[in-house]
Amino acid sequence: MLAGLLLILLPLIVGYLVPVRHSGVLAMIDRGVNGSVYVILFLMGISLAGLEDLLGQLSQMSGQAATLFAIITPLNLIALAWLSRRSRLRAGQSPRLPDAPTSTGAAFLGSLSLAGVVILGTLFGAAAGHWGAGIVHAWSEPLAEWALYLLLALIGCQLRNSGMPLKQILLNRHGLIIATSVALSSLLGGLLAAPLLDLRWNEGLAMAAGFGWYSLSGILIGDQLGPVLGGVAFFNDLARELFAFLLIPLLIHRATPLAIGYGGATSMDFTLPVIQQHGGVACVPIAIVNGFLLSLLSPPLILLLLSF
């Protein structure tokens, strides 16, 4: 398992070591990340379709995802609410960035589209199995593995070229404290959920260590523990993001750290426009730091936990 950890971490490290200056190349990397995510989630759906008693497995998966979400979310909210009461951080009335997306509904639908890709892959895999095309299932796992290596390398490159040096990120006190609160409360939830999900302690922690990064947590967990638990991790973290879309407009002026932090790793991308729209540009650097730190922590932590 440790060799597998090193093998998967290597592309992430290699990608992080590559500096990119050309905006066109950065745009291609962004498109490559998005494309790789869709490909891997589609292949995850095909793997799910190859399971025996598919409906029973999907029912189990949804129940486990709901259990994990129901345990982690209250702990996140309690920790972030406590932090909000003691923090002086408050959202301002600063204007929106001119090019920031304004539709919360569009962001919400964008997240749901990823779940749709998994469902589409499952339907395709079921149809292929019905037609006797077993080769589809045979090739889905190795293709997903190579796509994962590519995705990790591109993500490492994205993190390196995010435009914020690590020194600036680590010195942002608000972002660092929020990220620490999210990480610790999430891991506590995963540890508490492990016996309820019939998982080992390290597997429960790994399931909670996606911190909202559903497109990666589902892929990494699925690669190590199988497509069912990969689906559990995916839908748990997807539910976090969808719930964040509802919380941010309601709470960002009353409990700013809670609104910024609950989205976890997505506060630097998917939920960032909603944070900026309702909290103003003053919240943007803090949200980016929170999301960056959790994104940087999540992949190696998941793989380290699963190496035990």
C-alpha positions as CSV (number, residue, x, y, z in Angstrom):
1,M,0.0,0.0,0.0
2,L,2.9,2.4,0.8
3,A,4.3,1.8,-2.7
4,G,0.9,2.7,-4.1
5,L,0.9,5.9,-2.1
6,L,4.3,6.9,-3.5
7,L,3.2,6.0,-7.0
8,I,0.1,8.2,-6.8
9,L,1.8,11.1,-5.0
10,L,4.6,11.2,-7.6
11,P,2.5,12.9,-10.4
12,L,1.2,15.5,-7.9
13,I,4.8,16.3,-6.8
14,V,6.1,16.4,-10.4
15,G,3.2,18.7,-11.4
16,Y,3.9,21.0,-8.5
17,L,7.5,21.4,-9.5
18,V,6.6,22.6,-13.0
19,P,6.4,26.4,-13.3
20,V,4.1,27.7,-16.0
21,R,4.1,31.4,-17.1
22,H,2.1,31.3,-20.4
23,S,-1.6,32.1,-19.9
24,G,-2.6,29.9,-22.8
25,V,-0.8,26.9,-21.3
26,L,-2.5,27.6,-17.9
27,A,-5.9,27.6,-19.7
28,M,-5.1,24.3,-21.3
29,I,-4.2,22.9,-17.9
30,D,-7.5,24.1,-16.5
31,R,-9.4,22.4,-19.3
32,G,-7.3,19.3,-18.9
33,V,-8.2,19.1,-15.2
34,N,-11.9,19.5,-16.0
35,G,-11.8,17.0,-18.8
36,S,-9.9,14.4,-16.7
37,V,-12.5,14.8,-13.9
38,Y,-15.4,14.1,-16.2
39,V,-13.6,11.1,-17.8
40,I,-12.7,9.5,-14.4
41,L,-16.2,10.0,-13.0
42,F,-17.7,8.5,-16.2
43,L,-15.4,5.5,-15.7
44,M,-16.3,5.3,-12.0
45,G,-19.9,5.0,-13.2
46,I,-19.0,2.1,-15.5
47,S,-17.2,0.4,-12.6
48,L,-20.3,0.7,-10.5
49,A,-22.4,-0.9,-13.2
50,G,-20.1,-3.9,-13.1
51,L,-21.1,-4.6,-9.4
52,E,-23.3,-7.6,-8.6
53,D,-26.7,-6.5,-7.1
54,L,-26.2,-3.0,-8.4
55,L,-29.5,-1.6,-6.9
56,G,-28.6,-3.0,-3.5
57,Q,-25.1,-1.6,-3.7
58,L,-26.4,1.8,-4.7
59,S,-28.9,1.8,-1.8
60,Q,-26.1,0.9,0.6
61,M,-23.9,3.7,-0.9
62,S,-26.6,6.3,-0.5
63,G,-27.2,5.3,3.1
64,Q,-23.5,5.4,4.0
65,A,-23.1,8.8,2.3
66,A,-26.0,10.2,4.2
67,T,-24.6,8.8,7.5
68,L,-21.2,10.3,6.8
69,F,-22.7,13.7,5.9
70,A,-25.0,13.7,8.9
71,I,-22.1,13.2,11.3
72,I,-19.5,15.5,9.7
73,T,-21.7,18.4,8.9
74,P,-22.9,19.2,12.5
75,L,-19.3,19.0,13.7
76,N,-18.1,21.3,11.0
77,L,-20.9,23.8,11.8
78,I,-20.2,23.7,15.6
79,A,-16.5,24.3,15.1
80,L,-17.0,27.1,12.6
81,A,-19.8,28.7,14.6
82,W,-17.5,28.7,17.7
83,L,-14.8,30.3,15.6
84,S,-17.3,32.8,14.2
85,R,-18.3,34.0,17.7
86,R,-14.6,34.6,18.6
87,S,-13.4,36.0,15.3
88,R,-13.5,39.7,14.3
89,L,-13.8,38.7,10.6
90,R,-16.9,40.1,9.1
91,A,-18.0,40.3,5.5
92,G,-18.1,43.8,4.1
93,Q,-20.2,45.5,1.4
94,S,-17.4,45.7,-1.1
95,P,-18.4,45.4,-4.7
96,R,-18.3,42.3,-6.8
97,L,-15.4,41.5,-9.1
98,P,-16.4,42.6,-12.5
99,D,-15.9,39.2,-14.1
100,A,-17.2,37.1,-11.3
101,P,-20.2,34.7,-12.0
102,T,-23.3,36.0,-10.4
103,S,-25.7,33.0,-10.6
104,T,-25.7,30.7,-7.6
105,G,-28.1,28.5,-9.5
106,A,-25.6,28.1,-12.3
107,A,-22.9,27.0,-9.8
108,F,-25.4,24.6,-8.2
109,L,-26.2,23.0,-11.5
110,G,-22.6,22.8,-12.4
111,S,-22.0,20.6,-9.3
112,L,-25.0,18.5,-10.1
113,S,-23.7,17.9,-13.6
114,L,-20.8,15.9,-12.2
115,A,-23.2,13.6,-10.4
116,G,-25.0,13.3,-13.7
117,V,-21.7,12.1,-15.4
118,V,-21.4,9.3,-12.8
119,I,-25.1,8.3,-13.5
120,L,-24.5,8.4,-17.2
121,G,-21.4,6.2,-16.8
122,T,-23.4,3.7,-14.8
123,L,-26.2,3.5,-17.4
124,F,-23.6,3.1,-20.2
125,G,-21.8,0.3,-18.2
126,A,-25.1,-1.4,-17.5
127,A,-26.1,-1.2,-21.2
128,A,-22.6,-2.5,-22.3
129,G,-22.9,-5.4,-19.9
130,H,-26.4,-6.3,-21.2
131,W,-24.9,-6.3,-24.7
132,G,-22.1,-8.6,-23.6
133,A,-19.4,-6.0,-24.1
134,G,-17.3,-7.2,-21.1
135,I,-14.3,-5.4,-22.5
136,V,-15.8,-2.1,-21.4
137,H,-15.7,-3.1,-17.8
138,A,-12.2,-4.7,-18.2
139,W,-10.7,-1.5,-19.5
140,S,-12.5,0.9,-17.3
141,E,-10.2,0.5,-14.2
142,P,-6.8,0.8,-16.0
143,L,-8.1,3.8,-18.0
144,A,-9.3,5.4,-14.8
145,E,-5.9,4.8,-13.1
146,W,-4.0,6.5,-15.9
147,A,-6.4,9.3,-16.1
148,L,-5.9,9.7,-12.3
149,Y,-2.2,10.1,-12.7
150,L,-2.7,12.7,-15.4
151,L,-5.2,14.5,-13.2
152,L,-2.9,14.6,-10.2
153,A,0.0,16.0,-12.3
154,L,-2.3,18.7,-13.7
155,I,-3.6,19.5,-10.2
156,G,-0.1,19.8,-8.9
157,C,0.7,22.2,-11.7
158,Q,-2.5,24.3,-10.9
159,L,-1.5,24.6,-7.2
160,R,2.0,25.7,-8.1
161,N,0.7,28.3,-10.5
162,S,-2.3,29.5,-8.5
163,G,-0.8,33.0,-8.3
164,M,-0.4,32.9,-4.5
165,P,3.0,32.1,-3.0
166,L,3.0,29.6,0.0
167,K,4.5,32.3,2.2
168,Q,1.5,34.6,1.6
169,I,-0.9,31.7,2.1
170,L,0.6,30.5,5.4
171,L,0.7,34.1,6.8
172,N,-3.0,34.6,6.2
173,R,-4.2,34.0,9.8
174,H,-7.9,33.9,9.1
175,G,-7.6,31.4,6.2
176,L,-5.3,29.2,8.1
177,I,-7.5,29.0,11.2
178,I,-10.6,28.4,9.2
179,A,-8.9,25.6,7.2
180,T,-7.6,24.0,10.4
181,S,-11.1,24.1,12.0
182,V,-12.6,22.4,8.9
183,A,-9.9,19.7,8.7
184,L,-10.0,18.8,12.4
185,S,-13.8,18.7,12.7
186,S,-14.1,16.7,9.5
187,L,-11.6,14.1,10.6
188,L,-13.3,13.8,14.0
189,G,-16.5,13.1,12.1
190,G,-14.9,10.5,9.9
191,L,-13.4,8.8,13.0
192,L,-16.9,8.7,14.7
193,A,-18.5,7.5,11.5
194,A,-16.1,4.6,10.9
195,P,-17.7,2.0,13.2
196,L,-21.2,2.9,11.9
197,L,-20.0,2.4,8.3
198,D,-18.2,-0.8,9.2
199,L,-14.8,0.7,8.3
200,R,-11.4,0.7,10.0
201,W,-10.4,3.9,11.8
202,N,-8.0,5.0,9.0
203,E,-10.6,4.3,6.3
204,G,-13.2,6.5,8.2
205,L,-10.6,9.3,8.4
206,A,-9.8,9.0,4.7
207,M,-13.5,9.2,3.8
208,A,-13.7,12.5,5.6
209,A,-10.4,13.9,4.3
210,G,-11.8,15.1,1.0
211,F,-12.9,18.3,2.7
212,G,-15.4,18.9,0.0
213,W,-13.2,18.1,-3.0
214,Y,-15.6,15.5,-4.3
215,S,-14.1,15.0,-7.7
216,L,-10.8,13.9,-6.2
217,S,-11.9,12.2,-3.0
218,G,-14.2,9.9,-4.9
219,I,-11.5,9.0,-7.3
220,L,-8.8,8.4,-4.7
221,I,-11.0,6.4,-2.4
222,G,-12.5,4.4,-5.3
223,D,-9.0,3.6,-6.5
224,Q,-8.0,2.2,-3.1
225,L,-11.2,0.9,-1.6
226,G,-13.5,0.1,-4.5
227,P,-16.2,2.0,-6.5
228,V,-18.9,1.7,-3.7
229,L,-16.8,3.6,-1.1
230,G,-15.6,5.9,-3.8
231,G,-19.2,6.7,-4.5
232,V,-19.8,7.3,-0.8
233,A,-16.9,9.8,-0.6
234,F,-18.0,11.5,-3.8
235,F,-21.6,12.0,-2.8
236,N,-20.7,13.0,0.8
237,D,-18.4,15.8,-0.5
238,L,-20.8,16.8,-3.2
239,A,-23.6,17.2,-0.6
240,R,-21.2,19.5,1.3
241,E,-20.8,21.8,-1.7
242,L,-24.5,21.9,-2.4
243,F,-25.3,22.7,1.2
244,A,-22.7,25.4,1.1
245,F,-24.5,27.1,-1.7
246,L,-27.5,27.4,0.6
247,L,-25.5,28.5,3.7
248,I,-23.3,31.2,2.2
249,P,-26.0,33.7,1.3
250,L,-27.8,33.2,4.6
251,L,-24.8,33.3,7.0
252,I,-21.9,35.2,5.5
253,H,-22.8,38.5,7.2
254,R,-23.7,36.9,10.5
255,A,-21.0,34.1,10.7
256,T,-18.4,34.9,8.1
257,P,-15.9,32.2,9.0
258,L,-18.6,29.6,8.9
259,A,-19.9,30.7,5.5
260,I,-16.4,30.8,4.0
261,G,-15.1,27.6,5.7
262,Y,-18.0,25.2,5.3
263,G,-17.4,24.8,1.5
264,G,-14.0,23.4,2.4
265,A,-11.6,22.9,-0.6
266,T,-14.3,24.3,-3.0
267,S,-14.0,27.8,-1.5
268,M,-11.1,28.5,-3.9
269,D,-13.1,27.5,-7.0
270,F,-16.8,26.4,-7.1
271,T,-18.2,28.2,-4.1
272,L,-15.8,31.2,-4.5
273,P,-18.1,33.2,-6.8
274,V,-21.0,32.8,-4.3
275,I,-18.7,33.9,-1.4
276,Q,-17.6,36.9,-3.4
277,Q,-21.1,37.8,-4.6
278,H,-22.6,37.9,-1.1
279,G,-19.6,38.8,1.0
280,G,-17.6,41.1,-1.2
281,V,-14.1,41.1,-2.5
282,A,-12.7,41.3,1.0
283,C,-13.6,37.7,1.6
284,V,-11.9,36.4,-1.6
285,P,-8.3,36.1,-0.3
286,I,-9.4,34.3,2.8
287,A,-11.6,31.9,0.9
288,I,-8.8,31.2,-1.6
289,V,-6.3,30.5,1.3
290,N,-8.8,28.2,3.0
291,G,-9.5,26.3,-0.2
292,F,-5.9,26.1,-1.2
293,L,-4.7,24.7,2.1
294,L,-7.4,22.1,2.2
295,S,-6.8,21.2,-1.4
296,L,-3.1,20.9,-0.7
297,L,-3.7,18.7,2.3
298,S,-6.4,16.4,1.0
299,P,-4.7,14.1,-1.6
300,P,-1.6,13.2,0.4
301,L,-3.6,12.9,3.6
302,I,-6.1,10.5,2.0
303,L,-3.4,8.4,0.5
304,L,-1.3,8.4,3.7
305,L,-4.3,7.3,5.8
306,L,-5.1,4.4,3.3
307,S,-1.4,3.3,3.5
308,F,-1.8,2.0,7.0
